[in-house]
Amino acid sequence: MNNSEIIQRIRALKSEKNALLLAHNYARPEVQDIADIVGDSLALSQAAVDVDCDIIVFAGVHFMAESAYILSPQKKVLMPDADAGCPMADMVTVESLRAEKKKFPNAAVVCYVNSSAAVKAESDICCTSANAKEVVASLSEDEILFIPDKNLGRYISLHTDKTVHFWNGHCPVHQQITQGDVLDAKSEHPNALFLAHPECRPDVLELADGIFSTAGIIKYAAASNEKEFIIGTEQAMIHKLKKDSPDKIFYPVSPYAYCSNMKMATLPSILKALETENTAVTVPEDIRMRAKYALDRMLEVLPKK
């Protein structure tokens, strides 16, 4: 089948099976175009709870599908490609987290959603890049153990009086963006604002005109009177930005800001997942309930849209 035939079949199966297709802002453009909802981790987590459906097909990586199942276990959650993982999530394990918690017994564990269900279950509350500052501010504890992204943790520490301990993890895509990349892009596009994701390194964030989650970047660009933007995150974001603000120009900060894991969901793999339903993601109930507590606490911090 060609792409048009695959898309037609996907749409028919979604209707037949009451299925919802969720796609992260870093998914392939053609996948974003057929998704029911395209967004960041917070928006997709909320959609998993709010939308009435029987099946969720998650065009993202494994921890995202786990989160959808944790919040809505009555729904079948399918991964188009079961091998789509997250290197950042793999940088923290239950055993290593338990050892670190012993070093800081008075610290609340704030877990970035880019982590496994088992790690979430060992945490006090989850956060996304969109609500991390609000999550930390909501806690009564004066000491925070932030896992697993050290760059987001350092960024949050600048916006709180609490003591923040950082895990030595990072997103490889954002970590490899350098000051040189930013300066080169600014030199090539002198009229463009540089908008960066807080997973970028501190020296890169120092050059930013604005620091936002992926949803925040989209919202800021749409509302701004400026017409040109350098985008400091995964380059697939450019597709969503162009669709939402077709009158503006967007440049990737680096041609190498590319997440291969986020691209593993393809039109053929989405179709196969819907046809076979054999890539379902589940979480053991004891882990699910403890992880759900951390996710529920996160969702309570901000009102649902």
C-alpha positions as a printed NumPy array, in Angstrom:
array([[  0.   ,   0.   ,   0.   ],
       [  1.079,   3.558,  -0.608],
       [  0.893,   6.215,   2.128],
       [ -2.575,   7.395,   1.121],
       [ -3.945,   3.87 ,   1.344],
       [ -2.215,   3.301,   4.698],
       [ -3.668,   6.532,   6.096],
       [ -7.136,   5.586,   4.876],
       [ -6.829,   2.166,   6.537],
       [ -5.545,   3.683,   9.793],
       [ -8.495,   6.061,   9.93 ],
       [-10.941,   3.237,   9.281],
       [ -9.445,   1.084,  12.046],
       [ -9.407,   3.997,  14.5  ],
       [-13.12 ,   4.481,  13.912],
       [-13.897,   0.759,  14.024],
       [-11.943,   0.157,  17.237],
       [-12.625,   3.482,  18.977],
       [ -8.891,   4.156,  18.982],
       [ -7.033,   7.391,  19.708],
       [ -3.687,   8.209,  18.089],
       [ -1.417,  10.363,  20.238],
       [  1.796,  11.796,  18.797],
       [  4.558,  13.712,  20.513],
       [  5.829,  16.949,  18.997],
       [  9.   ,  15.046,  18.   ],
       [  7.168,  12.396,  15.955],
       [  7.558,  12.171,  12.204],
       [  5.663,  14.937,  10.347],
       [  3.426,  12.459,   8.5  ],
       [  2.55 ,  10.827,  11.838],
       [  1.747,  14.182,  13.421],
       [ -0.539,  14.941,  10.478],
       [ -2.813,  11.945,  11.118],
       [ -2.709,  12.045,  14.937],
       [ -5.796,  12.967,  16.929],
       [ -3.684,  14.905,  19.412],
       [ -0.139,  16.237,  18.979],
       [  1.526,  17.656,  22.06 ],
       [  4.103,  17.529,  24.8  ],
       [  4.237,  14.983,  27.604],
       [  1.834,  16.919,  29.836],
       [ -0.844,  17.341,  27.16 ],
       [ -0.592,  13.701,  26.145],
       [ -0.736,  12.51 ,  29.766],
       [ -3.913,  14.513,  30.269],
       [ -5.388,  13.194,  27.006],
       [ -4.816,   9.627,  28.161],
       [ -7.129,  10.356,  31.09 ],
       [ -9.658,  12.695,  29.516],
       [-10.468,  11.158,  26.124],
       [-13.117,   8.449,  25.93 ],
       [-11.616,   5.649,  23.867],
       [-10.888,   1.919,  24.052],
       [ -7.421,   1.925,  22.496],
       [ -4.566,   4.423,  22.639],
       [ -1.869,   4.211,  19.982],
       [  1.105,   6.174,  21.264],
       [  3.501,   7.525,  18.656],
       [  6.295,   8.298,  21.066],
       [  8.663,   6.32 ,  23.253],
       [  8.102,   3.608,  25.833],
       [  7.844,   5.719,  28.988],
       [  5.027,   7.73 ,  27.381],
       [  3.003,   4.617,  26.633],
       [  3.64 ,   3.385,  30.172],
       [  2.331,   6.672,  31.571],
       [ -0.828,   6.372,  29.479],
       [ -1.421,   2.858,  30.797],
       [ -0.688,   3.888,  34.388],
       [ -3.335,   6.603,  34.2  ],
       [ -5.88 ,   4.625,  32.147],
       [ -5.384,   0.874,  32.672],
       [ -8.856,   0.12 ,  31.328],
       [ -7.641,   1.224,  27.898],
       [ -5.368,  -0.853,  25.698],
       [ -2.174,   1.113,  25.01 ],
       [ -0.291,   0.168,  21.862],
       [  3.224,   1.108,  20.79 ],
       [  3.782,   1.236,  17.01 ],
       [  7.338,   0.024,  17.67 ],
       [  7.988,  -1.722,  20.972],
       [ 11.723,  -0.967,  20.717],
       [ 11.271,   2.829,  20.88 ],
       [ 13.027,   3.668,  24.144],
       [ 14.491,   6.767,  25.765],
       [ 18.212,   6.978,  26.581],
       [ 17.525,   9.49 ,  29.359],
       [ 15.038,   7.162,  31.003],
       [ 17.665,   4.407,  30.947],
       [ 20.072,   6.603,  32.947],
       [ 18.256,   5.933,  36.226],
       [ 17.284,   2.569,  37.718],
       [ 15.282,   1.615,  40.783],
       [ 18.396,   0.344,  42.545],
       [ 20.471,   3.445,  41.865],
       [ 17.602,   5.727,  42.875],
       [ 17.082,   3.894,  46.155],
       [ 20.763,   4.315,  46.946],
       [ 20.613,   8.039,  46.185],
       [ 17.493,   8.498,  48.311],
       [ 19.425,   7.184,  51.315],
       [ 21.923,  10.03 ,  50.857],
       [ 19.142,  12.633,  51.026],
       [ 16.469,  11.213,  53.348],
       [ 14.691,  14.555,  53.741],
       [ 14.444,  15.282,  50.031],
       [ 11.29 ,  14.927,  47.969],
       [ 11.984,  12.95 ,  44.799],
       [ 10.745,  14.893,  41.777],
       [ 10.749,  12.611,  38.761],
       [ 10.731,  13.975,  35.23 ],
       [  8.206,  11.968,  33.224],
       [ 11.054,  10.844,  30.957],
       [ 11.555,   7.813,  33.18 ],
       [ 10.308,   4.263,  33.57 ],
       [  7.178,   3.301,  35.477],
       [  9.318,   1.523,  38.06 ],
       [ 11.324,   4.705,  38.719],
       [  8.148,   6.782,  38.92 ],
       [  6.923,   4.322,  41.551],
       [  9.968,   5.165,  43.691],
       [  9.278,   8.907,  43.415],
       [  7.113,  11.376,  45.312],
       [  5.811,  13.349,  42.353],
       [  6.337,  13.585,  38.605],
       [  6.777,  16.67 ,  36.446],
       [  7.18 ,  17.672,  32.832],
       [  9.298,  20.477,  31.43 ],
       [  6.058,  22.473,  31.166],
       [  5.173,  22.282,  34.865],
       [  8.426,  21.466,  36.682],
       [  8.713,  24.893,  38.335],
       [  5.137,  24.699,  39.609],
       [  5.598,  21.124,  40.833],
       [  8.699,  22.01 ,  42.859],
       [  6.984,  25.114,  44.273],
       [  3.986,  23.015,  45.365],
       [  6.044,  20.795,  47.68 ],
       [  6.41 ,  21.425,  51.405],
       [  9.915,  19.948,  51.469],
       [ 12.864,  22.345,  51.28 ],
       [ 15.112,  19.746,  49.677],
       [ 14.585,  18.167,  46.248],
       [ 16.185,  15.192,  44.532],
       [ 15.513,  15.852,  40.835],
       [ 15.779,  12.904,  38.444],
       [ 16.953,  12.067,  35.824],
       [ 17.777,  15.204,  33.774],
       [ 20.517,  17.342,  35.298],
       [ 19.968,  20.185,  32.832],
       [ 16.286,  20.569,  33.637],
       [ 17.158,  20.194,  37.309],
       [ 19.708,  23.004,  37.139],
       [ 17.227,  25.213,  35.31 ],
       [ 14.583,  24.58 ,  37.986],
       [ 17.091,  25.311,  40.75 ],
       [ 17.389,  28.881,  39.43 ],
       [ 13.68 ,  29.41 ,  40.083],
       [ 13.404,  28.134,  43.645],
       [ 14.955,  28.722,  47.057],
       [ 14.874,  24.994,  47.722],
       [ 18.053,  22.913,  47.714],
       [ 18.053,  20.828,  44.534],
       [ 20.22 ,  17.736,  44.072],
       [ 20.721,  16.709,  40.443],
       [ 20.898,  13.246,  38.945],
       [ 23.67 ,  12.825,  36.379],
       [ 21.372,  12.153,  33.437],
       [ 20.582,  14.028,  30.255],
       [ 18.832,  13.901,  26.892],
       [ 21.501,  13.1  ,  24.281],
       [ 19.683,  15.158,  21.643],
       [ 19.654,  18.32 ,  23.742],
       [ 23.024,  17.695,  25.386],
       [ 24.81 ,  17.741,  22.03 ],
       [ 23.509,  21.221,  21.171],
       [ 26.435,  23.576,  21.852],
       [ 27.004,  27.288,  22.302],
       [ 28.789,  27.168,  18.96 ],
       [ 25.655,  25.827,  17.285],
       [ 23.637,  28.692,  18.745],
       [ 26.174,  31.38 ,  17.849],
       [ 26.45 ,  30.046,  14.297],
       [ 22.664,  30.044,  13.924],
       [ 22.409,  33.559,  15.358],
       [ 25.091,  34.75 ,  12.963],
       [ 23.277,  33.198,  10.009],
       [ 19.872,  34.473,  11.132],
       [ 20.538,  37.733,  13.037],
       [ 16.861,  38.73 ,  13.202],
       [ 15.71 ,  35.458,  14.754],
       [ 14.937,  34.855,  18.429],
       [ 16.484,  31.76 ,  19.975],
       [ 13.938,  29.622,  21.849],
       [ 15.43 ,  26.764,  23.851],
       [ 14.135,  23.7  ,  25.663],
       [ 15.279,  23.465,  29.317],
       [ 16.855,  20.071,  28.62 ],
       [ 19.649,  22.015,  26.869],
       [ 22.953,  22.621,  28.617],
       [ 23.237,  25.655,  30.944],
       [ 25.651,  27.516,  28.662],
       [ 23.181,  27.108,  25.783],
       [ 20.284,  28.348,  27.912],
       [ 22.304,  31.468,  28.732],
       [ 22.016,  32.455,  25.059],
       [ 18.268,  31.876,  24.848],
       [ 15.703,  34.613,  24.318],
       [ 13.121,  32.295,  25.838],
       [ 13.196,  28.921,  27.618],
       [ 10.104,  26.757,  27.253],
       [  8.735,  23.252,  26.973],
       [  7.801,  22.169,  23.45 ],
       [  4.227,  23.346,  24.025],
       [  5.578,  26.602,  25.447],
       [  7.742,  27.177,  22.377],
       [  4.722,  26.695,  20.121],
       [  2.566,  29.041,  22.199],
       [  5.241,  31.743,  22.447],
       [  6.019,  31.702,  18.742],
       [  2.351,  31.945,  17.822],
       [  1.776,  34.94 ,  20.122],
       [  4.991,  36.789,  19.328],
       [  5.191,  39.732,  16.945],
       [  8.589,  38.466,  15.818],
       [  8.747,  36.591,  12.522],
       [ 11.899,  34.463,  12.749],
       [ 12.921,  31.9  ,  15.366],
       [ 15.822,  29.544,  15.973],
       [ 14.445,  26.436,  17.664],
       [ 16.628,  24.793,  20.313],
       [ 15.089,  21.356,  20.517],
       [ 14.445,  18.285,  18.355],
       [ 14.022,  19.381,  14.765],
       [ 10.64 ,  17.684,  14.156],
       [  9.183,  20.536,  16.209],
       [  9.594,  22.724,  13.128],
       [  6.717,  20.88 ,  11.426],
       [  4.243,  21.682,  14.21 ],
       [  5.481,  25.259,  14.446],
       [  5.024,  25.86 ,  10.727],
       [  1.508,  24.429,  10.827],
       [  0.505,  26.597,  13.787],
       [  2.289,  29.76 ,  12.567],
       [  2.531,  29.555,   8.763],
       [  3.378,  33.253,   8.504],
       [  6.628,  32.808,  10.435],
       [ 10.035,  31.276,   9.709],
       [ 11.698,  28.637,  11.886],
       [ 15.279,  27.388,  11.814],
       [ 16.636,  24.32 ,  13.649],
       [ 19.548,  25.232,  15.91 ],
       [ 21.413,  22.158,  14.671],
       [ 20.789,  19.655,  11.853],
       [ 21.906,  16.954,  14.304],
       [ 19.142,  17.602,  16.871],
       [ 17.36 ,  14.427,  15.829],
       [ 15.857,  11.692,  18.02 ],
       [ 15.8  ,   8.377,  16.159],
       [ 13.702,   6.75 ,  18.888],
       [ 10.923,   9.293,  18.383],
       [ 10.952,   8.469,  14.667],
       [ 10.393,   4.742,  15.107],
       [  6.628,   5.222,  14.883],
       [  5.865,   5.168,  11.156],
       [  2.649,   4.963,   9.158],
       [  3.174,   1.23 ,   8.454],
       [  4.002,   0.457,  12.109],
       [  0.93 ,   2.362,  13.32 ],
       [ -1.228,   0.406,  10.901],
       [  0.278,  -2.899,  12.013],
       [ -0.26 ,  -2.023,  15.681],
       [ -3.937,  -1.318,  15.025],
       [ -4.384,  -4.448,  12.935],
       [ -2.672,  -6.902,  15.288],
       [ -2.925,  -5.19 ,  18.702],
       [  0.118,  -7.247,  19.724],
       [  2.353,  -4.41 ,  20.96 ],
       [  0.345,  -3.596,  24.072],
       [  2.199,  -1.893,  26.941],
       [  1.275,  -2.857,  30.504],
       [  2.689,  -2.196,  33.977],
       [  2.471,  -4.585,  36.957],
       [ -0.34 ,  -3.438,  39.246],
       [  1.794,  -2.822,  42.326],
       [  4.155,  -0.596,  40.338],
       [  1.29 ,   1.04 ,  38.462],
       [ -0.487,   2.152,  41.627],
       [  2.632,   3.708,  43.15 ],
       [  3.58 ,   5.386,  39.859],
       [  0.006,   6.623,  39.452],
       [  0.258,   8.386,  42.805],
       [  3.272,  10.372,  41.534],
       [  1.563,  11.18 ,  38.227],
       [ -1.733,  12.107,  39.894],
       [  0.086,  14.52 ,  42.196],
       [  1.618,  16.147,  39.111],
       [ -1.734,  16.488,  37.362],
       [ -3.248,  18.069,  40.46 ],
       [ -0.695,  20.898,  40.444],
       [ -2.117,  22.542,  37.32 ],
       [ -5.776,  22.655,  36.3  ],
       [ -6.669,  20.468,  33.382],
       [ -7.295,  22.255,  30.114]])
